[in-house]
């Protein structure tokens, strides 16, 4: 897969720990169903194993809950521009509206266009953050960072997701929405 910007290593550590916390049912991580289509933008060698990993990860319900698009979400996305004067592309607007519809505590992204309008989004009750600034990661997962910094042990990897391909249509209370649109 594509190479990561070395400046994002810390963010990637936080994303991994958020997913570990989600796996342990400590938090919920949500993303729009658009994320499935956005896998087509992955850089590098996207072989069948990588495709299978994306499919299992996004549709298993083990790490990430998928937010179904609806008329309400689409109208909320449209109204970001019409009612609030915020200009985003269609995909970004859907991701943001999905997070707003489910009252997510945070919207995690690297996308600078979204961060540039973070204050206005915060006024609409959506906190936009870089992954390393998350407030949703439970303390016990933050402690692992301190242990890893003082230990020579290799951090444990996420186990493979189950083979289920049924997305969750109506996830319960939202905790964090993640957008990878800044990776395009």
MOMOFEN-V277179 format. One record per pair of residues at least 24 apart in sequence whose ideal C-beta (glycine too) atoms are under 10 Angstrom apart, sorted by the first residue. I is the first residue (numbers start at 0). J is the second residue. D is the distance in whole Angstrom. If there is no record, write none. Layout:
BEGIN
i: {I	I}
j: {J	J}
d: {D	D}
END
This chain:
BEGIN
i: {0	0	0	0	0	0	0	0	0	1	1	1	1	1	1	1	2	2	3	4	4	6	7	7	7	7	7	7	8	9	9	9	9	10	10	10	10	10	10	10	10	11	11	12	12	12	12	12	12	13	13	13	13	13	13	13	13	13	13	13	13	14	14	14	14	14	14	14	14	15	15	15	15	15	15	15	16	16	16	16	16	16	16	16	16	16	16	17	17	17	17	17	17	17	17	17	17	17	17	17	18	18	18	18	18	18	18	19	19	19	19	19	19	19	19	19	19	20	20	20	20	20	20	20	20	20	21	21	21	21	21	21	21	22	22	22	22	22	23	23	23	24	25	25	25	25	25	25	26	26	26	26	26	26	26	26	26	26	27	27	27	27	27	27	27	27	27	27	27	27	27	27	27	28	28	28	28	28	28	28	28	28	28	28	28	29	29	29	29	29	29	29	29	29	29	29	29	29	29	29	29	29	29	30	30	30	30	30	30	30	30	30	30	30	30	30	30	31	31	31	31	31	31	31	31	31	31	31	31	31	31	31	31	31	31	32	32	32	32	32	32	32	32	32	32	32	33	33	33	33	33	33	33	33	33	33	33	34	34	34	34	34	34	34	34	34	34	35	35	36	37	37	37	37	37	37	37	38	40	40	40	40	41	41	42	42	51	51	51	52	52	54	54	54	55	55	55	55	55	55	56	56	56	57	57	57	58	58	58	58	58	58	58	58	59	59	59	59	59	59	59	59	59	60	60	60	60	60	60	60	60	61	61	61	61	61	61	62	62	63	63	63	63	63	63	64	64	64	64	64	64	64	64	64	64	65	65	65	65	65	65	66	66	66	66	66	66	66	66	66	66	66	66	66	66	66	67	67	67	67	67	67	68	68	68	68	69	69	69	71	71	72	72	72	72	72	72	73	74	75	75	75	76	78	79	79	79	79	79	82	83	83	83	83	83	84	84	85	85	85	85	85	86	86	87	87	87	87	87	88	88	88	90	90	90	91	91	91	93	94	94	94	94	94	95	95	95	95	95	95	95	96	97	97	97	98	98	98	98	98	98	98	98	98	99	99	99	99	99	100	100	101	101	101	101	101	101	101	102	102	102	103	103	103	103	103	103	103	104	104	104	104	104	104	104	104	104	105	105	105	105	105	105	105	105	105	105	105	106	106	106	106	107	107	107	107	107	107	107	107	107	108	108	108	108	108	108	108	109	109	109	109	109	110	110	110	110	110	110	111	112	112	113	113	113	114	125	126	127	127	128	129	130	130	133	133	133	134	135	135	136	136}
j: {41	42	43	44	45	46	49	52	53	40	41	42	43	44	45	182	42	43	182	109	182	109	109	129	130	131	181	182	131	129	130	131	144	107	108	109	129	130	131	132	133	130	131	130	131	143	144	147	154	107	128	129	130	131	132	133	135	136	140	141	144	107	130	131	133	136	175	177	179	130	140	143	154	155	156	157	130	133	136	137	139	140	141	143	144	147	154	62	63	105	107	130	133	135	136	137	140	174	175	177	56	61	62	63	140	157	177	62	136	137	140	143	154	155	156	157	158	62	135	136	137	139	140	141	174	175	61	62	63	64	135	174	175	61	62	157	158	160	137	139	140	61	135	136	137	139	140	174	104	133	135	136	137	140	172	173	174	175	62	63	64	101	103	104	135	167	170	171	172	173	174	175	176	62	63	64	103	107	135	170	173	174	175	176	177	63	64	65	66	94	97	98	101	103	106	167	170	172	173	174	175	176	177	57	63	64	65	66	94	97	98	107	175	176	177	178	179	65	66	67	68	72	76	90	91	93	94	95	96	97	98	100	176	177	178	57	58	65	66	67	68	72	93	97	166	168	65	66	68	89	90	91	93	94	97	178	180	63	65	66	90	94	97	177	178	179	180	65	166	90	90	94	178	179	180	182	183	179	179	180	182	183	179	182	182	183	159	160	162	159	160	160	162	164	159	160	161	162	163	164	157	159	160	160	164	166	160	161	162	163	164	165	166	167	159	160	161	162	163	164	165	166	167	160	161	163	164	165	166	167	170	157	158	159	160	161	163	157	160	160	166	167	170	175	177	101	166	167	168	169	170	171	173	174	176	97	165	166	167	168	170	93	94	96	97	98	100	101	103	166	167	168	169	170	173	176	97	166	167	168	169	170	93	96	97	100	96	97	100	96	100	96	97	98	99	100	101	97	100	99	100	123	100	123	116	119	120	123	125	123	116	119	120	122	123	116	119	113	116	119	120	123	112	116	112	113	116	120	180	112	180	183	178	180	183	178	180	181	178	176	177	178	179	180	120	123	125	127	176	178	180	125	173	176	178	124	125	126	127	173	175	176	177	178	123	124	125	173	176	173	176	169	170	171	172	173	174	176	172	173	174	135	172	173	174	175	176	177	128	133	134	135	172	173	174	175	176	130	132	133	134	135	136	173	174	175	176	177	175	176	177	178	131	132	133	135	175	176	177	178	179	176	177	178	179	180	181	182	178	179	180	181	182	178	179	180	181	182	183	181	180	181	178	180	181	181	176	175	176	178	175	181	175	177	174	175	177	175	174	175	174	175}
d: {6	7	5	7	7	10	6	9	10	9	6	3	4	9	9	8	8	7	9	9	9	10	7	9	8	9	10	9	10	9	8	5	9	8	10	7	6	4	5	9	9	8	9	9	8	9	7	8	8	8	10	9	4	5	8	6	10	6	9	9	8	7	5	9	9	10	10	7	10	10	9	10	8	10	9	7	9	9	6	9	10	4	7	7	7	10	9	9	10	10	8	7	7	7	6	9	8	9	6	8	9	9	5	8	10	6	9	9	9	10	6	8	10	9	10	7	10	10	8	6	6	8	5	10	9	10	8	5	7	9	10	8	9	6	6	7	8	9	9	9	9	10	9	9	5	8	8	9	9	10	5	8	7	9	10	10	4	7	10	9	6	9	9	10	9	10	6	7	7	6	4	7	10	6	5	7	9	9	9	10	9	7	5	8	6	7	5	8	5	10	7	7	6	6	10	9	6	10	5	7	7	5	8	7	6	8	7	7	7	8	9	10	9	6	5	7	8	7	5	8	7	8	10	8	10	6	5	9	8	4	8	10	8	9	8	9	10	5	7	6	6	10	9	8	7	10	9	9	7	9	6	9	6	6	8	9	9	8	7	9	10	8	10	8	8	7	10	8	8	8	7	9	9	6	7	9	8	9	8	9	7	6	9	9	8	10	10	10	9	8	8	9	9	7	7	4	7	6	8	8	9	9	5	9	9	8	9	10	10	7	5	7	5	9	9	4	5	8	5	8	9	9	9	9	9	7	10	7	7	5	8	10	9	10	5	6	8	7	6	9	9	9	9	10	8	9	8	5	9	9	4	8	8	9	10	9	10	4	6	8	8	9	9	9	4	8	7	6	9	9	9	9	9	7	8	8	9	8	9	5	8	9	6	9	7	10	10	9	8	8	6	5	5	10	8	5	9	10	10	6	6	9	9	10	9	9	8	8	10	10	9	7	9	8	7	10	8	10	5	6	7	8	9	8	7	7	8	10	9	8	8	10	9	6	9	7	5	9	10	7	9	4	9	7	7	9	7	8	8	8	10	9	9	6	9	10	6	9	9	7	8	3	9	8	7	7	5	10	9	9	10	9	7	9	8	4	9	8	8	6	10	9	9	4	7	6	4	10	10	9	7	6	9	7	6	6	9	9	9	6	7	6	10	9	8	5	7	9	8	5	8	7	9	9	6	8	6	7	5	7	10	9	7	4	8	7	6	9	8	8	8	4	7	6	9	5	3	8	9	7	8	8	7	8	7	9	8	10	10	9	9	10	9	8	10	7	10	9	5	5	10	9}
END
